[in-house]
Amino acid sequence: MLVYPVGVDLSTSALRVLARELASRRLEMGTRWRRLTAGRQALLVLAHLRCGHTYAQLAVGFGVGTTTAYRYINEAIELLAALAPTLAEAMRTAATKAFVILDGTLLPIDRIAADRLFFSGKHKKHGMNVQVITDPRGRLLWASPVLPGAVHDIRAARTHGIIDALEEAGVECWADKGYRGAGGTIRLPYWGAGTHSPQVSRPSTARTRRSAHLSSRPWPPSRPGASCANCDAPPPASPTSSKPSSPCTWPAQTEVGKGSMS
């Protein structure tokens, strides 16, 4: 098997933080010796989480066994999960922000076609639904536990209690149209494709077209004796009639009508 160096698009601070936590964990457990140092184990874990390399590939690249790579990765994942903030802690942090952003993401997984519960109709593949809350700059504040990929975003938000937590904390939240009808403090910038939120009233398209059509029609004057805009020139002859058309005589007919009544 060929081995070559690759790059991981992560900062060195992430590597230092994970290595420090792994070293503290080894001191608590009383571990005397391991094949990889805490820094190398952290690099192995980040390569797996970021690039998705398999256990066999990582084992060959770092010179350890496949079982050892599996054990190193699970140990680091449990450690990172314990460091993750709870939803209540995230709400206290979110209360200091102008607003937060709520969105869902799909983590791809390997499943067969029979596992319909994990199949996302939106993304057309199997995965796990994760709800994410970020600050206005997109920095992560909280990530939810996973749910099957077939679960809709608004259902996942209600299952995790995100909507109620945001409302209790009084935090304004912006989300996409997948959270339509969520209520609480969640705001939707777009109601649909090319339209605004229902809070912004817009005239009906059909009504606007009808008003424009009626405004372009040459209506007769509103009172007797007023001049008609089409009286100077006779209207065009009808294509089905052989008789020449006469000019507009609406004011004269109105005067005759007034004389007969008097």
N, C-alpha and C positions, 0 to 999 in steps of 0.2 A: 504494500500500500504506500502511495506517495503522500508525503507530508509537506505542506507549504504554509507560510505565515499569512494571516489574514488580519484585517482591521475591523474593529468594532466601533461604531459611531456613538460612543458614550464618553462622558467626561471622566477625567481621572479622580474627581471628587467622589463619584459614585463607587469607583473601585476602592478608594480609601475607606469610605464609610462601611461598605460591606466587609472589607478585610478586618477593620477594627471590631466589628460586631462578631465576626467569626472567631477572632483571637480571644475575645472575652468569653465566648461560649466554650472554647477549649479549656480555658482556665477554670471555669465553673465545673466542667465535666472531669477535670483532672487528666486530660489526654497527655501522654508522654511523648508519643512520636506518631507522625503521619507521613504518608508518602509525599504529599504536597503541603507547602506552607499555607498560611491563611490568605496571603495575597494571591497565590496561584489558584487556590480553591475559589476565591472570589472571581478571578478572571474566567475560570471554567464555567461558573454559574452564569455570569453575565453573557458569555458567548452563547450559552444555551438559551437563555431567556430572550436575548436580542436577535440572534441570528437563526435560532431554531435548529442548531446542529444536533444530530442524534447522539445517543450515548456511545455508540461504537466509534463515531468520528471523534468525539471529544476524548475518549479513552486512548485512541492512537495518538492524537495530537499532544496530549499531556503526559503520555507514558504511564498510564494507570490501567487497571482493569475496567471492564464495562460495569461490573457490580459496584466498584469503588466510585466511578463517575455518577452512577445512579444515587448512591448514598450521599455523596457530597451535594448534589443538586437538591435532594429532598431536605437535607439538613438546613441549607440556606433558605429554601422557600418557607419552611416553618418559622425560621428566625425572622424573615421579612414580614410574614403574616402577623407575627406577634407585635412587631413594631408599628403596624398600620394603625391609624387613628380610628376610633369608632365614629358612628354617625353623630352622636351627641357632641363629641369633641370637634368634629368638622363643622357643626352648626355654630359653635362658639367662635371658631375662626372665621366662618362666613359672615357672622354678624358684624365684623369689622370691615367688610368690603362693601363697595357701593352696590354690587349685585353679583350673582354667581351664574354660572352656565351649567345646565343639565343636559346630558346627552348619553346615548347608549352606543355601545360598540359590540361587535361580534368577534369573538376569539375563535378562529377556525380549529376544528378538531377532525379526527379521522373516525368516520362512522359509515355503516353500510346504509343502503337505501331504505331498509326496513325501519331504521331509527328515525321515524318521522318527527318525534318529539324534539330532536336536536336540529332539524332542518329549518333554516330560515328562508321563507319565501321571498323576502326582500333581497337578500344577498345570494340566493340560489346555491347555498352550500350549508354544510353542517357546522355548528359552532355553539358557543355558550354566550349568553347575553350578560353583559356587564354594564352597570350604570355608573357614570362618572360625573363628579361635581368639580368644577374648576373655578378659579377666580377670573376677573375680567381679562387678564393677560393669558389665560389658558393654562396656568400652573395648577397641577393636580392638588385637590383638597381631600377628596375621598373617592374610593372605589368600592363598589358593592360586591358581595359574594355572587358567584355565578349562578345563572338560571339557564334552562335549556334554550336553544336558539329560536325555537318556535314561539317563545313568549314575546308579546309585543312590548314596546318600550313603556307605554303608560301602565300596563299591567305590572311590569317589573317594578316601576317606581312606586306603585301602590303596595306591592308585596313587601318591599323593603321599608315602607313607611317614610319615604322621602318627602312626599307631598305634605303630610301632616307635620313632619319635622321642620320643613321650611316655613310653614304657616305659623307654627308655635314660636319659632325664632324671629319671625317678622322679616325674613330675608327675601328680597325680590330676586326672582329667578327667571332667566330667559331660556327658552327651549324651542325646538323645531316643531313642525306640525304633527309629528308623531305623538305628541302629548296633548292633542286637542281634547278639550273637555276635562282636563285634569283639575282645574279650579285652583283654589288657594292663592298663593302669590306667584304662580307660574304664568308668565306672559309669552304670547306667541307673536313674533314680528310679522309673520305671513300666514294668512288663513289658507291660501292655496297658491297654485301656480299663477303668478301675475296679478294677484289680488292682495289687498291689504287685510289687516285684522278686522273682525266684525265690529270693533268699537269705532272704526272710521267709516262713516256712511258715504256711499258712493251712489250716484244715480244709476238707474237701470239702463243697460245698453239699448234695449228695445225702446224704452221711453225716450231716450235721447235721440235716437234715429227718427222716431215718429214726430217729435217736436221740431227737428230740423226740416223734415219733409213738409210739415204743415206751415212752417214759417216761410217757406219758399213759394207757396201757392199764392197766386194773385187774387186776394179776397176783394169783394165789392166794398164800397164805403160803408161806414157804420151808421150814417144818418142820411135822410133824404136831402137831395140837392147838392151833395158833395161830389167833387169831380172824381172820375174814374181814371185810373192810370192807363187803361187800355183804350180810352175813348179816342185818342188821336189817330190810332191806326186800327183798321179792321182786323179781327182775328183771322187766322188762316182758315181756309175752307176745309170742310170735313172730307176725308178721302172717299166716304161712302155717299155723299150727297152731291148732286149735280147743280143745285141752286147756289148762287153766290151768297156768301154770308154777309149780314148787315152789321153796321157798326153798333157799338154798345148804346142802348137806349134805356138803360135802367133808370136814370134820373127823370127822363120824360115820362115813362110809365108811372113813376111814383107821383109826379105832379098831376097826371090824369086821374090817378086813383084818389088824390086828395080833393080834386075838383068834383068828382062824382060823389064823394062822401058829403061835400058841403052843399 
